[in-house]
């Protein structure tokens, strides 16, 4: 009797063991049975398939091998199987290079790239540069241009199916050469010299940029649609400078605005320059994170009057370029408004342009009409020390430009310059001047026009005056200063102009 019970217990244990094994591998068994079912089904259907369709034994082997690769692996075979699986999915065009020992005993190491560390081309915009030319503005990998030989080709594809696509070699301009970071700014000029005009019938079409990496081992080309012209959208008279009247006499192209900007300093800057340049002027600002809510409230009245256009360019922060990609931004502004303005000015929002009292901006620009570009000399002003001629109580109530009146007179080899151009003569531009233009450049305009630079004041969210002085000559922090009230003297006129133009809505603006 005891032996019978023992046998029954052993039998129950075997049953439980079998059930446990089946339960642990139920998923694998299901997959196996399903795979066998599929194979038997295919074998049954093969005689009924048309003769043009066939399956060889190698196809079955491939199917079985792919199925087996998804089965779970035990710990002893994981490493080997993983290598085999990864190698079966590697790109057939990528050859694995091995290190080798040179004849002189040096070990030659190899580096094989996978994936994309930086984009071949980041397109921002494209504009017509004339009746048969275009400009494409964007970013590209800086190492690609330093160590490689990328090239560009432009193709015009007409909306009219009877017209064949036409191509031309694109001429690249690296406007921030030496300053780029991961990305460098590229302006591609596409001139179809064989044609009197592109899209002459105004039937519409698309401009495609073919960007080739120039890699000797893996020469990849990306085809990028950069511009679409709907039918009847091109005004060819716009590109005839002799007959078309410009919309603006002066257009300001601002660099990328970032950081915690002072609303009061921005308020002073925009009111001063709207008055200075007159009614036929316009200001284009680019928000790279610096136009927070308080600054926008300062700009809003001028936007509503049509004097300011604000571009939100915050998405460019994904691409690491020099100073928030300001080279790309100013080139976009140049080509976007190229045929709308007689002159374009390039300077920053902590800089104030000035002409002598006996001159006007119109008279100065007329005297420089024979030049495609002129540079403007800097007058460096202190952003920390103020003139206390009327006592602290009255001084602190003044605008920054009225009390920051000490000019740095330290002798230096060269100071930065800003500039203005006649945009139709410029192919690409920079931050301090353009090196890609046709015509002459004038560098001795300091008697006609200057700019006063309040470096660092725009990012100070507090009262700018750190110390007050009454002297005309001051030596502060190892730097000599002289009293210069050139900009301060027009402060009252600027205040009055703002009040008369937009009312008192900005009177409570904070630092």
C-alpha positions as CSV (number, residue, x, y, z in Angstrom):
1,X,0.0,0.0,0.0
2,X,2.8,2.4,0.8
3,X,4.5,1.6,-2.5
4,X,1.3,2.4,-4.4
5,X,0.9,5.8,-2.6
6,X,4.6,6.6,-3.3
7,X,4.1,5.8,-7.0
8,X,1.0,8.0,-7.2
9,X,2.9,10.9,-5.5
10,X,5.8,10.5,-8.0
11,X,3.3,10.4,-10.9
12,X,1.6,13.7,-9.6
13,X,5.1,15.3,-9.3
14,X,5.9,14.4,-12.9
15,X,2.5,15.8,-14.0
16,X,3.2,19.1,-12.2
17,X,6.7,19.2,-13.6
18,X,5.4,18.7,-17.1
19,X,2.7,21.3,-16.7
20,X,5.3,23.8,-15.3
21,X,7.6,23.3,-18.2
22,X,4.7,23.7,-20.7
23,X,3.5,26.8,-18.8
24,X,7.0,28.4,-18.8
25,X,7.4,27.9,-22.6
26,X,3.8,28.4,-23.6
27,X,4.6,31.6,-25.6
28,X,7.5,29.9,-27.4
29,X,5.3,26.9,-28.2
30,X,2.5,29.1,-29.5
31,X,5.0,30.9,-31.8
32,X,6.4,27.5,-33.0
33,X,3.0,26.0,-33.7
34,X,1.9,29.2,-35.5
35,X,5.0,29.2,-37.6
36,X,4.5,25.5,-38.5
37,X,0.9,26.3,-39.4
38,X,2.0,29.1,-41.7
39,X,4.5,26.9,-43.4
40,X,2.0,24.0,-43.9
41,X,-0.5,26.5,-45.3
42,X,2.0,27.9,-47.8
43,X,3.0,24.3,-48.8
44,X,-0.7,23.5,-49.4
45,X,-1.3,26.7,-51.4
46,X,1.9,26.5,-53.6
47,X,0.3,24.2,-56.3
48,X,-2.4,26.8,-56.8
49,X,-0.1,29.8,-57.2
50,X,0.6,31.1,-60.7
51,X,3.8,30.0,-62.4
52,X,5.3,33.5,-62.2
53,X,5.4,33.2,-58.4
54,X,7.8,30.8,-56.8
55,X,9.5,30.1,-53.5
56,X,12.8,28.4,-53.3
57,X,14.3,26.5,-50.4
58,X,16.5,29.4,-49.6
59,X,13.4,31.5,-49.1
60,X,12.2,29.0,-46.6
61,X,15.6,29.0,-44.8
62,X,15.5,32.9,-44.6
63,X,12.0,32.8,-43.2
64,X,12.9,30.2,-40.6
65,X,16.1,32.1,-39.6
66,X,14.2,35.3,-39.2
67,X,11.6,33.5,-37.1
68,X,14.3,31.9,-34.9
69,X,16.0,35.2,-34.3
70,X,12.9,36.4,-32.3
71,X,13.0,33.5,-29.9
72,X,14.3,34.3,-26.4
73,X,17.9,33.4,-25.8
74,X,19.5,32.0,-22.7
75,X,22.2,33.8,-20.9
76,X,25.0,31.7,-22.4
77,X,24.2,32.6,-26.0
78,X,23.1,36.2,-25.7
79,X,26.4,37.9,-26.6
80,X,27.0,35.8,-29.7
81,X,23.5,35.9,-31.0
82,X,23.3,39.7,-30.5
83,X,26.4,40.2,-32.6
84,X,25.0,38.0,-35.3
85,X,21.7,39.7,-35.3
86,X,23.2,43.2,-35.3
87,X,25.5,42.3,-38.2
88,X,22.6,41.0,-40.3
89,X,20.9,44.4,-40.0
90,X,24.0,46.6,-40.7
91,X,24.0,48.7,-43.8
92,X,25.5,46.9,-46.8
93,X,27.2,50.2,-47.8
94,X,29.2,50.6,-44.6
95,X,32.4,48.7,-44.5
96,X,33.9,48.0,-41.1
97,X,37.5,49.1,-41.1
98,X,40.1,47.5,-38.7
99,X,43.0,49.1,-37.0
100,X,46.4,48.2,-38.6
101,X,50.0,48.5,-37.8
102,X,52.1,50.6,-40.2
103,X,55.5,49.7,-41.4
104,X,57.1,52.0,-38.9
105,X,55.3,50.3,-36.0
106,X,52.7,53.0,-35.5
107,X,49.2,51.7,-34.9
108,X,46.8,53.4,-37.4
109,X,43.5,53.8,-35.7
110,X,40.2,54.0,-37.6
111,X,37.0,55.9,-37.0
112,X,33.7,54.9,-38.6
113,X,30.7,57.2,-38.4
114,X,27.1,56.0,-38.0
115,X,24.0,58.1,-38.0
116,X,23.9,61.9,-38.3
117,X,25.8,64.1,-35.8
118,X,24.8,67.3,-37.6
119,X,22.4,67.9,-40.5
120,X,23.8,68.3,-44.0
121,X,21.7,71.5,-44.5
122,X,19.1,73.3,-42.3
123,X,17.0,75.5,-44.5
124,X,15.6,78.8,-43.1
125,X,14.4,80.6,-46.2
126,X,14.9,81.3,-49.9
127,X,14.1,84.4,-51.9
128,X,14.4,85.8,-55.4
129,X,17.5,87.8,-56.0
130,X,16.3,89.0,-59.4
131,X,14.5,87.8,-62.5
132,X,16.8,84.8,-62.9
133,X,18.5,84.3,-59.5
134,X,17.7,83.1,-56.0
135,X,19.3,83.1,-52.6
136,X,18.9,80.2,-50.2
137,X,19.8,80.9,-46.5
138,X,20.5,78.2,-44.0
139,X,22.9,76.3,-41.8
140,X,25.3,73.4,-42.4
141,X,27.6,71.3,-40.4
142,X,30.8,73.3,-39.8
143,X,33.2,70.2,-39.8
144,X,31.6,69.3,-43.1
145,X,32.8,72.6,-44.7
146,X,36.1,72.6,-42.8
147,X,37.2,69.1,-43.7
148,X,35.0,68.2,-46.6
149,X,33.9,69.5,-50.0
150,X,30.2,69.9,-50.0
151,X,28.5,71.4,-53.0
152,X,25.1,72.7,-54.1
153,X,23.0,72.5,-57.2
154,X,19.7,74.4,-57.8
155,X,16.9,73.0,-59.8
156,X,13.8,74.9,-61.0
157,X,10.8,72.7,-61.6
158,X,8.0,74.5,-63.4
159,X,4.3,73.9,-62.6
160,X,3.8,73.8,-66.3
161,X,4.2,70.1,-67.3
162,X,5.3,71.1,-70.8
163,X,8.5,72.8,-69.4
164,X,11.5,70.7,-68.5
165,X,13.3,71.2,-65.2
166,X,16.4,73.4,-65.4
167,X,19.5,73.2,-63.2
168,X,22.5,75.4,-62.3
169,X,25.4,75.2,-59.9
170,X,24.9,76.9,-56.6
171,X,27.6,79.3,-55.4
172,X,28.0,79.0,-51.6
173,X,29.0,81.9,-49.3
174,X,30.2,81.2,-45.7
175,X,29.4,84.5,-44.0
176,X,30.6,83.6,-40.5
177,X,33.7,81.7,-41.5
178,X,35.8,81.1,-38.4
179,X,32.9,81.9,-36.0
180,X,30.6,79.0,-36.5
181,X,30.1,76.4,-33.8
182,X,28.5,73.0,-34.6
183,X,26.8,74.8,-37.5
184,X,28.0,77.5,-39.9
185,X,25.8,79.9,-41.9
186,X,25.6,79.2,-45.6
187,X,24.1,81.5,-48.3
188,X,23.7,79.7,-51.6
189,X,23.3,81.9,-54.7
190,X,21.5,80.3,-57.6
191,X,21.8,82.2,-60.9
192,X,20.4,80.7,-64.0
193,X,22.5,82.8,-66.4
194,X,21.3,81.0,-69.5
195,X,17.8,82.4,-69.0
196,X,16.5,85.9,-69.3
197,X,14.1,85.1,-66.5
198,X,13.0,82.1,-64.4
199,X,9.3,81.4,-64.4
200,X,8.9,84.0,-67.2
201,X,5.4,83.0,-68.0
202,X,4.5,83.3,-64.3
203,X,3.0,79.8,-64.3
204,X,4.5,78.9,-60.9
205,X,7.0,76.3,-59.8
206,X,9.4,75.1,-57.2
207,X,13.0,75.7,-56.4
208,X,14.9,72.6,-55.2
209,X,18.3,72.7,-53.6
210,X,20.4,69.5,-54.0
211,X,23.0,69.5,-51.2
212,X,25.8,67.1,-51.6
213,X,28.1,66.2,-48.7
214,X,31.2,65.7,-50.8
215,X,32.3,62.7,-48.7
216,X,34.7,60.7,-50.9
217,X,33.5,57.4,-49.4
218,X,29.7,58.1,-49.0
219,X,28.7,61.0,-51.2
220,X,25.1,61.6,-50.1
221,X,22.8,64.2,-51.6
222,X,19.7,65.7,-50.0
223,X,17.1,67.2,-52.3
224,X,15.4,70.1,-50.4
225,X,12.3,72.0,-51.7
226,X,13.2,75.6,-50.5
227,X,10.8,77.9,-52.4
228,X,7.4,77.6,-54.0
229,X,6.0,80.3,-56.4
230,X,2.2,80.0,-57.0
231,X,1.0,81.0,-60.5
232,X,0.9,84.7,-61.1
233,X,2.7,85.5,-57.9
234,X,5.9,87.1,-59.2
235,X,6.0,90.9,-59.8
236,X,9.0,91.2,-62.2
237,X,8.8,95.0,-62.0
238,X,10.0,94.7,-58.4
239,X,13.4,93.8,-59.6
240,X,13.8,96.8,-61.9
241,X,15.4,99.3,-59.6
242,X,15.1,102.2,-62.1
243,X,11.3,102.2,-62.2
244,X,10.2,100.8,-58.8
245,X,9.9,103.2,-55.8
246,X,11.1,101.6,-52.6
247,X,8.6,101.1,-49.7
248,X,11.1,102.2,-47.1
249,X,14.0,104.7,-47.2
250,X,15.7,103.0,-44.2
251,X,15.2,99.5,-42.8
252,X,16.8,98.2,-39.7
253,X,17.8,94.5,-39.5
254,X,18.3,93.4,-36.0
255,X,20.4,90.5,-34.7
256,X,19.1,87.7,-32.5
257,X,17.7,89.1,-29.2
258,X,18.2,86.8,-26.2
259,X,18.5,87.0,-22.5
260,X,16.6,88.9,-19.9
261,X,16.4,92.3,-21.7
262,X,15.4,95.5,-19.9
263,X,12.0,96.8,-21.1
264,X,13.1,100.4,-20.3
265,X,16.3,100.2,-22.4
266,X,14.3,98.7,-25.3
267,X,11.7,101.5,-24.9
268,X,14.4,104.2,-25.1
269,X,16.1,102.6,-28.1
270,X,12.9,102.1,-30.3
271,X,11.5,105.6,-29.5
272,X,14.9,107.2,-30.3
273,X,15.3,105.5,-33.6
274,X,11.7,105.8,-34.9
275,X,12.1,109.5,-34.4
276,X,15.7,109.5,-35.8
277,X,15.0,107.7,-39.1
278,X,11.6,109.2,-39.8
279,X,8.3,108.0,-41.1
280,X,9.7,106.1,-44.1
281,X,11.6,103.7,-41.9
282,X,10.9,100.2,-40.5
283,X,12.5,98.0,-37.8
284,X,12.8,94.2,-38.0
285,X,13.5,92.5,-34.7
286,X,14.3,88.8,-34.1
287,X,13.2,87.1,-30.9
288,X,15.6,84.4,-29.9
289,X,14.2,84.3,-26.3
290,X,14.8,87.9,-25.3
291,X,11.3,89.3,-26.1
292,X,9.6,88.4,-22.9
293,X,6.2,89.7,-22.0
294,X,7.4,93.0,-20.5
295,X,9.5,93.8,-23.6
296,X,6.7,92.9,-25.9
297,X,4.5,95.4,-24.2
298,X,7.0,98.1,-25.0
299,X,7.1,97.0,-28.7
300,X,3.4,96.5,-29.1
301,X,2.4,100.1,-29.8
302,X,5.0,100.4,-32.5
303,X,3.9,97.1,-34.0
304,X,0.4,98.3,-34.1
305,X,1.5,101.5,-35.9
306,X,3.3,99.3,-38.5
307,X,6.7,100.6,-37.6
308,X,8.1,97.3,-36.2
309,X,7.9,93.7,-37.4
310,X,8.8,91.0,-34.9
311,X,10.1,87.5,-36.0
312,X,10.0,84.6,-33.6
313,X,13.2,82.6,-34.3
314,X,13.4,80.7,-31.0
315,X,13.3,77.3,-32.9
316,X,16.8,78.0,-34.2
317,X,18.2,77.3,-30.7
318,X,18.1,73.6,-31.7
319,X,21.0,74.3,-34.0
320,X,24.2,75.4,-32.2
321,X,25.6,78.3,-34.2
322,X,27.5,81.5,-33.3
323,X,25.5,83.9,-31.0
324,X,22.1,82.4,-31.6
325,X,22.8,82.1,-35.3
326,X,22.8,85.8,-35.8
327,X,24.7,85.5,-39.1
328,X,21.9,83.5,-40.6
329,X,19.3,85.8,-39.2
330,X,20.8,89.0,-40.7
331,X,21.2,87.3,-44.0
332,X,17.6,86.2,-44.0
333,X,16.6,89.9,-43.2
334,X,18.8,91.2,-46.1
335,X,17.3,88.9,-48.7
336,X,13.7,89.1,-47.4
337,X,13.6,92.9,-47.6
338,X,16.3,93.4,-50.3
339,X,14.0,95.1,-52.8
340,X,11.9,97.1,-50.3
341,X,14.5,99.5,-48.9
342,X,17.0,102.0,-50.2
343,X,19.3,101.5,-47.3
344,X,19.6,98.8,-44.6
345,X,21.3,99.4,-41.2
346,X,22.9,96.7,-39.1
347,X,23.6,97.5,-35.4
348,X,22.5,96.4,-32.0
349,X,19.8,97.5,-29.5
350,X,22.3,99.0,-27.1
351,X,23.7,101.3,-29.8
352,X,22.3,104.7,-30.9
353,X,23.0,106.1,-34.3
354,X,23.7,109.9,-34.5
355,X,24.4,112.6,-37.1
356,X,25.6,116.1,-36.3
357,X,23.1,118.8,-35.5
358,X,23.7,120.6,-38.8
359,X,23.0,117.4,-40.7
360,X,19.9,115.1,-41.1
361,X,19.9,111.4,-41.8
362,X,18.6,112.2,-45.3
363,X,21.4,114.6,-46.2
364,X,24.0,112.2,-44.9
365,X,22.6,109.2,-46.8
366,X,22.4,111.3,-50.0
367,X,26.1,112.2,-49.7
368,X,27.0,108.5,-49.5
369,X,24.8,107.4,-52.4
370,X,27.8,106.5,-54.5
371,X,28.8,103.7,-52.1
372,X,27.2,100.3,-51.7
373,X,28.3,100.2,-48.1
374,X,29.7,102.5,-45.4
375,X,30.9,101.7,-41.9
376,X,30.0,103.6,-38.7
377,X,32.5,104.4,-36.0
378,X,31.8,103.5,-32.4
379,X,31.6,105.9,-29.5
380,X,31.9,103.7,-26.3
381,X,29.8,104.9,-23.4
382,X,29.8,103.8,-19.8
383,X,26.8,101.8,-18.7
384,X,27.5,102.2,-15.0
385,X,28.5,105.8,-14.1
386,X,26.1,108.7,-14.4
387,X,26.3,112.5,-14.4
388,X,24.7,114.0,-11.3
389,X,24.3,117.6,-12.4
390,X,20.7,118.0,-11.1
391,X,20.9,115.9,-7.9
392,X,20.2,112.2,-7.3
393,X,16.4,112.6,-7.0
394,X,16.1,114.1,-10.5
395,X,18.9,111.9,-12.0
396,X,17.3,108.6,-11.2
397,X,14.0,109.7,-12.8
398,X,15.7,110.4,-16.2
399,X,16.0,107.9,-19.0
400,X,19.3,106.0,-19.3
401,X,20.4,107.9,-22.4
402,X,20.0,111.2,-20.5
403,X,22.2,110.2,-17.5
404,X,24.7,107.7,-19.0
405,X,26.8,110.5,-20.5
406,X,30.4,109.5,-19.8
407,X,32.4,108.3,-22.9
408,X,35.4,105.9,-22.7
409,X,38.5,107.6,-24.2
410,X,41.0,104.9,-23.6
411,X,43.3,104.6,-26.6
412,X,42.9,101.2,-28.4
413,X,44.2,99.9,-31.7
414,X,40.7,99.5,-33.2
415,X,37.1,99.7,-32.1
416,X,34.2,97.8,-33.5
417,X,32.2,99.3,-36.4
418,X,28.6,98.8,-37.6
419,X,27.4,99.5,-41.1
420,X,24.7,100.3,-43.6
421,X,24.3,99.0,-47.2
422,X,22.3,99.5,-50.3
423,X,20.8,96.0,-50.3
424,X,20.4,95.4,-54.0
425,X,24.2,95.4,-54.3
426,X,24.8,92.9,-51.6
427,X,24.9,89.1,-52.0
428,X,25.5,88.1,-48.3
429,X,26.2,90.1,-45.2
430,X,27.8,89.8,-41.7
431,X,27.5,91.4,-38.3
432,X,30.1,94.2,-38.6
433,X,30.2,94.6,-42.4
434,X,29.6,92.8,-45.6
435,X,32.4,91.2,-47.7
436,X,30.2,90.0,-50.5
437,X,28.9,92.9,-52.5
438,X,29.4,94.8,-55.7
439,X,30.5,98.5,-55.5
440,X,32.6,100.5,-53.2
441,X,32.8,100.6,-49.4
442,X,33.5,103.9,-47.4
443,X,35.3,103.7,-44.0
444,X,35.7,107.4,-43.2
445,X,32.2,108.6,-42.4
446,X,32.9,109.5,-38.7
447,X,32.4,113.2,-39.4
448,X,29.0,112.4,-40.9
449,X,27.5,109.6,-38.8
450,X,28.5,107.8,-35.6
451,X,27.0,105.4,-33.1
452,X,27.1,105.5,-29.3
453,X,27.4,102.1,-27.7
454,X,26.1,101.5,-24.1
455,X,27.6,98.0,-23.8
456,X,25.8,95.7,-21.4
457,X,23.1,98.2,-20.5
458,X,20.4,96.3,-22.4
459,X,20.7,93.2,-20.1
460,X,20.6,95.1,-16.8
461,X,17.2,94.8,-15.1
462,X,18.0,97.5,-12.6
463,X,18.9,101.1,-12.2
464,X,22.0,101.5,-14.4
465,X,23.7,104.2,-12.4
466,X,26.2,102.6,-10.0
467,X,28.1,105.8,-9.1
468,X,27.3,109.5,-9.7
469,X,29.9,112.1,-10.7
470,X,29.8,115.9,-11.3
471,X,33.2,116.2,-13.1
472,X,33.8,116.5,-16.8
473,X,36.7,114.1,-16.6
474,X,36.5,110.9,-14.6
475,X,38.9,108.0,-14.0
476,X,36.9,104.9,-13.1
477,X,38.1,101.3,-12.8
478,X,41.4,102.1,-14.7
479,X,39.5,103.7,-17.6
480,X,39.4,107.4,-18.4
481,X,36.0,109.0,-19.3
482,X,35.0,112.4,-20.5
483,X,31.5,114.0,-20.3
484,X,29.7,113.6,-23.6
485,X,26.0,114.7,-23.6
486,X,25.5,114.2,-27.4
487,X,22.7,111.6,-27.0
488,X,21.6,112.9,-23.6
489,X,20.8,116.3,-25.0
490,X,18.0,114.8,-27.3
491,X,16.4,112.8,-24.4
492,X,13.7,115.3,-23.8
493,X,12.8,115.5,-27.5
494,X,12.6,111.7,-27.6
495,X,10.3,111.6,-24.6
496,X,8.0,114.2,-26.1
497,X,8.0,112.3,-29.5
498,X,7.0,109.1,-27.8
499,X,4.2,110.7,-25.8
500,X,2.8,112.5,-28.9
501,X,3.0,109.3,-31.1
502,X,1.7,106.5,-28.9
503,X,0.4,108.3,-25.8
504,X,1.2,107.6,-22.2
505,X,0.8,103.8,-22.3
506,X,4.5,103.1,-21.6
507,X,4.9,105.6,-18.7
508,X,5.1,102.8,-16.1
509,X,7.7,100.7,-17.9
510,X,10.1,99.1,-15.5
511,X,13.8,98.6,-15.8
